[in-house]
Amino acid sequence: MKTLAKIPVTVVTGFLGSGKTTLIQHLITNANGRKLAVLVNEFGSEGVDGEILKSCADANCPAENIVELANGCICCTVADDFIPAIEQLLSRRVKPDHILIETSGLALPKPLLKAFDWPEIRSRITVDGVIALADAEAVAAGRFAPDPVAVEAQRAADENLDHETPLSEVFEDQIACADIVLLTKADLVGAEGLEAAKAAIAAEMPRRVLLMLPVVDGAVDARVILGLEAAAEDDLAARPSHHDGEEEHEHNDFASVVVEFPEVANIDALVASIQRLAREQNVLRAKGYIAVAGKPMRLLLQSVGERVRHQFDMPWGTRPRRSKLVMIGEHDDIDEAAIRAGLGV
């Protein structure tokens, strides 16, 4: 009964641009009467996802129940950021029925699960489940599913060569920690690609997950992924990580650049510039708001590699009309000067 009295928390993890914010938007607007709270964590000093989520706040998840943590991974800054943020949500006059945590796309979920054993919160919340999102198109193309046999053969040939990139380790740790895997952007791969993605992910799983579901635009019934009662914080041994045994981990493999620039006259030209930066500068992710000349609405722009999506989301109102993009890439690749030049600023 003590466990049942705890507030359930769902951890939503997944690589950069896998669709975590879109999923949480859907859950907020289809909460089935649950009072929700959201803790959103982003990589880099400039947050975008928190503002996106606050734009769809409602009576079941008011804006004050959406807490954003930027410029720090919550699994690395438990005492300074995660615990105070959770305590802030638990102190609300009307306590949430369920808390959603959107981790940074670069976060390792297992260290976060360990934080649920902290004395300040362990009697008050429990990990209802870990939902891992994987971009079906990327996985089907093999970008984050290395062939274990080939890797071992190459390692045997050169014992000093490590063929696992930081990106693959992040991806594998997220999958290994999951109770449910959602294959997002399933509409982009077709039936054959979807089966290839499922097989690739299954090969990385240390245990069977409850479900592996294809999803388009975050549309999944909240009853399917909330209320799992997994108590994942008590099941850590079944969720192996590349970083087991380490006291801490770092995200120095990645870096972000924040670029501000004036109003844009040509959206297509901006999209082409971002696609070119993805190819030439290995920019993994871009997101932000764009001021478009002659348009009263702000343009929300997000990209994963060369795939760029954009839409007008709301009027600028009294906000300053300024364009700002956060560009994320691997630390050794990202070149701030080249990115600024590529955007013409």
Phi, psi and omega per residue, in radians:
M1 nan -0.558 3.111
K2 -1.093 -0.723 3.126
T3 -1.129 -0.711 -3.125
L4 -1.131 -0.427 -3.124
A5 -1.389 -0.235 -3.135
K6 -1.270 2.621 3.058
I7 -1.348 2.208 -3.131
P8 -1.320 2.506 3.130
V9 -2.189 2.272 3.048
T10 -1.868 2.175 3.101
V11 -1.649 2.122 3.122
V12 -1.846 1.975 -3.097
T13 -2.107 2.886 -3.131
G14 2.752 2.722 -3.053
F15 -1.209 2.968 -3.130
L16 -0.900 2.190 3.056
G17 1.309 0.293 -3.117
S18 -1.357 -0.220 3.078
G19 1.936 0.374 -3.090
K20 -1.091 -0.821 -3.114
T21 -1.125 -0.683 3.107
T22 -1.084 -0.722 3.099
L23 -1.083 -0.811 -3.098
I24 -1.182 -0.621 3.018
Q25 -0.970 -0.789 -3.134
H26 -1.120 -0.717 -3.134
L27 -1.151 -0.668 3.123
I28 -1.069 -0.762 -3.069
T29 -1.494 -0.082 3.113
N30 -2.373 0.941 -2.999
A31 -1.461 -0.103 -3.137
N32 0.963 0.699 3.070
G33 1.514 -0.120 3.110
R34 -1.224 2.481 2.959
K35 -1.534 2.029 -3.033
L36 -1.847 2.705 2.900
A37 -2.319 2.631 -3.072
V38 -2.293 2.319 2.996
L39 -2.006 2.024 -3.069
V40 -2.020 2.270 -3.091
N41 -2.073 2.291 -3.122
E42 -2.154 2.682 3.060
F43 -1.497 2.289 -3.134
G44 1.750 2.940 -3.029
S45 -1.450 -0.266 -3.084
E46 -1.933 2.072 3.138
G47 -1.623 2.484 3.066
V48 -2.148 -0.711 -3.036
D49 -1.076 -0.659 3.131
G50 -1.051 -0.728 3.133
E51 -1.197 -0.636 3.081
I52 -1.047 -0.809 -3.104
L53 -1.177 -0.680 3.130
K54 -1.120 -0.436 3.132
S55 -1.208 -0.302 3.109
C56 -1.993 0.353 3.095
A57 -1.084 2.611 3.107
D58 -2.554 -2.947 -3.068
A59 -1.093 -0.569 -3.139
N60 -1.415 -0.318 3.089
C61 -2.546 1.342 -3.115
P62 -1.146 2.825 -3.065
A63 -1.002 -0.601 -3.123
E64 -1.221 -0.234 3.083
N65 -1.573 0.082 3.111
I66 -1.935 1.863 -3.055
V67 -1.887 2.272 -3.090
E68 -1.950 2.317 3.045
L69 -2.073 2.047 -3.138
A70 -2.037 2.869 3.063
N71 1.016 0.905 3.095
G72 2.841 2.400 3.129
C73 -1.499 2.202 -3.056
I74 -1.107 -0.428 3.110
C75 -1.345 -0.236 3.100
C76 -1.751 -0.315 -3.046
T77 -2.186 0.865 -3.039
V78 -0.997 -0.938 -3.051
A79 -1.155 -0.682 -3.039
D80 -1.420 -0.563 -2.997
D81 -2.122 -0.969 -2.995
F82 -1.129 -0.925 -3.096
I83 -1.043 -0.866 3.107
P84 -1.040 -0.656 -3.134
A85 -1.161 -0.736 3.100
I86 -1.133 -0.749 3.116
E87 -1.081 -0.618 3.092
Q88 -1.085 -0.757 3.136
L89 -1.204 -0.649 -3.123
L90 -1.277 -0.295 -3.129
S91 -1.533 -0.030 3.129
R92 -1.010 2.526 3.128
R93 -1.012 -0.778 3.018
V94 -1.799 1.855 -3.066
K95 -1.229 2.523 3.108
P96 -1.200 2.648 3.029
D97 -1.403 -0.443 -3.055
H98 -2.714 2.431 3.123
I99 -1.982 2.327 3.052
L100 -1.872 2.317 3.073
I101 -2.014 2.035 3.026
E102 -1.687 1.909 -3.121
T103 -1.363 2.825 2.951
S104 -1.029 2.618 3.088
G105 -1.110 -0.239 -3.135
L106 -1.806 0.065 -3.031
A107 -1.382 2.595 2.982
L108 -1.689 2.115 -3.019
P109 -1.234 -0.514 -3.020
K110 -1.118 -0.774 3.076
P111 -1.018 -0.551 3.089
L112 -1.183 -0.720 3.119
L113 -1.065 -0.637 3.125
K114 -1.087 -0.504 -3.115
A115 -1.169 -0.334 -3.135
F116 -1.249 -0.110 3.075
D117 -1.635 0.044 3.111
W118 -1.127 2.395 -3.065
P119 -0.947 -0.594 -3.070
E120 -1.111 -0.456 -3.011
I121 -2.258 -0.190 -2.946
R122 -1.146 -0.423 3.118
S123 -1.559 -0.011 -3.020
R124 -2.033 -0.390 -3.137
I125 -2.398 2.775 3.089
T126 -2.497 2.646 3.134
V127 -1.430 1.783 3.133
D128 -1.094 -0.585 3.125
G129 3.076 2.805 3.056
V130 -1.979 2.121 3.130
I131 -1.876 2.046 3.121
A132 -1.800 2.244 3.091
L133 -1.775 2.386 3.107
A134 -2.310 2.306 3.103
D135 -1.227 1.901 -3.040
A136 -1.050 -0.656 -3.111
E137 -1.154 -0.764 3.137
A138 -1.134 -0.791 -3.098
V139 -1.151 -0.706 3.125
A140 -1.069 -0.544 3.117
A141 -1.424 -0.068 3.063
G142 1.436 0.277 -3.059
R143 -1.291 -0.435 3.141
F144 -2.291 0.582 3.080
A145 -2.410 1.284 -3.107
P146 -1.122 2.566 3.123
D147 -1.319 1.916 -3.068
P148 -1.043 -0.640 -3.124
V149 -1.138 -0.791 -3.141
A150 -1.132 -0.693 3.131
V151 -1.095 -0.786 -3.126
E152 -1.143 -0.644 3.117
A153 -1.125 -0.719 3.131
Q154 -1.212 -0.645 3.100
R155 -1.139 -0.661 3.129
A156 -1.115 -0.547 -3.141
A157 -1.329 -0.501 -3.128
D158 -2.548 1.700 -3.044
E159 -1.145 -0.278 3.132
N160 -1.581 0.009 -3.061
L161 -1.770 2.195 3.100
D162 -1.892 2.032 -3.050
H163 -1.686 0.013 3.094
E164 -1.585 2.086 3.122
T165 -1.412 2.822 3.036
P166 -0.967 -0.617 -3.124
L167 -1.138 -0.742 -3.123
S168 -1.167 -0.635 3.122
E169 -1.144 -0.741 3.096
V170 -1.034 -0.854 -3.117
F171 -1.045 -0.833 -3.103
E172 -1.131 -0.692 3.115
D173 -1.123 -0.669 3.131
Q174 -1.143 -0.770 3.127
I175 -1.141 -0.716 -3.084
A176 -1.129 -0.407 -3.075
C177 -1.624 -0.098 -2.924
A178 -1.419 2.589 2.910
D179 -1.674 -0.601 3.082
I180 -2.340 2.410 3.051
V181 -1.952 2.210 3.061
L182 -1.852 2.142 3.089
L183 -1.570 1.756 -3.038
T184 -1.484 2.863 -3.122
K185 0.983 0.632 -3.084
A186 -1.116 -0.382 -3.131
D187 -1.250 -0.198 -3.070
L188 -1.627 -0.110 -2.990
V189 -2.005 -0.353 -3.071
G190 1.347 2.976 -3.049
A191 -1.087 -0.752 -3.113
E192 -1.152 -0.760 3.119
G193 -1.128 -0.643 3.134
L194 -1.129 -0.722 3.108
E195 -1.144 -0.652 3.097
A196 -1.118 -0.714 3.117
A197 -1.130 -0.743 3.118
K198 -1.059 -0.762 -3.130
A199 -1.136 -0.703 -3.137
A200 -1.123 -0.727 -3.139
I201 -1.228 -0.734 3.127
A202 -1.003 -0.583 -3.140
A203 -1.186 -0.385 -3.120
E204 -1.628 -0.156 -3.013
M205 -1.430 2.287 3.090
P206 -1.391 -0.259 -3.140
R207 -2.680 2.936 3.116
R208 -1.314 2.361 3.047
V209 -1.571 2.878 -3.128
L210 -1.135 -0.744 -3.095
L211 -2.620 2.636 2.906
M212 -2.276 1.952 -2.982
L213 -2.121 2.414 2.970
P214 -1.345 2.449 -3.081
V215 -2.404 2.491 3.055
V216 -2.139 2.212 3.108
D217 0.951 0.619 3.044
G218 1.236 0.169 -3.032
A219 -1.444 1.652 3.049
V220 -2.441 2.431 -3.114
D221 -1.098 2.240 -3.139
A222 -1.003 -0.505 -3.131
R223 -1.170 -0.339 -3.126
V224 -1.404 -0.648 -3.009
I225 -1.937 -0.185 3.054
L226 -1.890 2.518 -3.114
G227 1.559 0.488 3.136
L228 -1.333 -0.467 -3.128
E229 0.953 0.753 -3.092
A230 -1.333 -0.397 -3.053
A231 0.788 0.927 -2.998
A232 -1.053 -0.438 3.140
E233 -1.153 -0.318 3.108
D234 -1.702 0.106 -3.018
D235 -2.233 0.558 -3.008
L236 -1.163 -0.561 -3.085
A237 -1.102 -0.471 -3.127
A238 -1.482 0.023 -3.077
R239 -2.159 1.322 -3.046
P240 -1.197 2.681 -3.135
S241 -2.347 2.648 3.026
H242 -1.077 -0.359 -3.031
H243 -1.853 0.261 3.073
D244 -1.026 2.361 3.138
G245 1.601 -0.231 3.093
E246 -1.511 2.508 3.127
E247 -1.268 -0.549 -3.131
E248 -2.768 2.912 3.061
H249 -2.342 2.844 -3.081
E250 -2.130 2.818 3.073
H251 -2.035 0.562 -3.138
N252 -1.238 -0.135 3.093
D253 -1.284 -0.236 -3.068
F254 -2.182 2.725 3.107
A255 -2.603 2.758 3.112
S256 -2.236 2.644 3.077
V257 -2.202 2.269 3.092
V258 -1.790 2.173 -3.087
V259 -2.110 2.176 3.053
E260 -1.939 2.491 -3.134
F261 -2.707 2.909 -3.075
P262 -1.233 -3.047 3.096
E263 -0.993 2.593 -3.129
V264 -1.828 2.349 3.136
A265 -1.608 -0.510 -3.022
N266 -2.244 1.853 -3.115
I267 -1.144 -0.727 -3.109
D268 -1.060 -0.673 3.132
A269 -1.154 -0.675 3.095
L270 -1.114 -0.767 3.122
V271 -1.049 -0.761 3.132
A272 -1.088 -0.649 3.117
S273 -1.143 -0.724 3.137
I274 -1.152 -0.714 3.107
Q275 -1.111 -0.677 3.119
R276 -1.163 -0.675 3.102
L277 -1.161 -0.595 3.089
A278 -1.101 -0.687 -3.140
R279 -1.305 -0.834 -2.957
E280 -1.550 -0.506 -3.098
Q281 -2.007 0.097 3.125
N282 0.955 0.725 3.032
V283 -1.266 2.087 -3.062
L284 -1.419 -0.597 -2.970
R285 -2.635 2.457 3.004
A286 -2.403 2.465 3.106
K287 -2.758 2.597 3.121
G288 2.826 -2.991 -3.118
Y289 -2.022 2.457 -3.076
I290 -2.124 2.321 3.002
A291 -1.552 2.095 -3.112
V292 -1.854 2.228 -3.093
A293 -0.969 2.274 3.086
G294 1.433 0.004 -3.113
K295 -1.965 2.212 3.134
P296 -1.320 -0.274 -3.111
M297 -1.649 2.575 3.039
R298 -1.473 2.602 -3.117
L299 -1.766 2.064 3.035
L300 -1.506 2.119 -3.105
L301 -2.152 2.327 3.089
Q302 -2.444 2.503 3.099
S303 -2.431 2.632 2.966
V304 -2.234 1.936 -3.016
G305 1.038 -2.250 -3.126
E306 -1.578 -0.031 3.112
R307 -1.473 2.000 -3.083
V308 -2.038 2.279 3.060
R309 -2.148 2.521 3.103
H310 -2.644 2.672 3.107
Q311 -2.782 2.608 3.004
F312 -1.363 2.192 -3.024
D313 -1.909 -0.607 3.133
M314 -2.894 2.811 3.109
P315 -1.131 2.633 3.082
W316 -1.147 -0.565 -3.120
G317 1.052 -2.249 -3.142
T318 -1.582 -0.002 3.137
R319 -1.205 2.570 3.063
P320 -1.091 2.339 3.123
R321 -1.397 1.590 3.136
R322 -2.415 2.530 3.105
S323 -1.619 2.362 3.135
K324 -2.545 2.216 3.092
L325 -2.154 2.429 2.986
V326 -1.793 2.134 -3.123
M327 -1.942 2.227 -3.084
I328 -2.093 2.375 3.098
G329 -2.688 3.089 3.068
E330 -1.225 2.503 -2.958
H331 -0.963 -0.737 -3.067
D332 -1.321 -0.273 -3.089
D333 -1.693 -0.570 -2.950
I334 -1.239 2.297 -3.076
D335 -2.253 1.786 -3.032
E336 -1.031 -0.748 -3.129
A337 -1.091 -0.744 -3.140
A338 -1.159 -0.643 3.128
I339 -1.177 -0.784 3.119
R340 -1.101 -0.708 3.118
A341 -1.138 -0.683 -3.131
G342 -1.143 -0.474 3.092
L343 -1.646 -0.022 3.101
G344 1.301 0.545 -3.140
V345 -2.183 nan nan
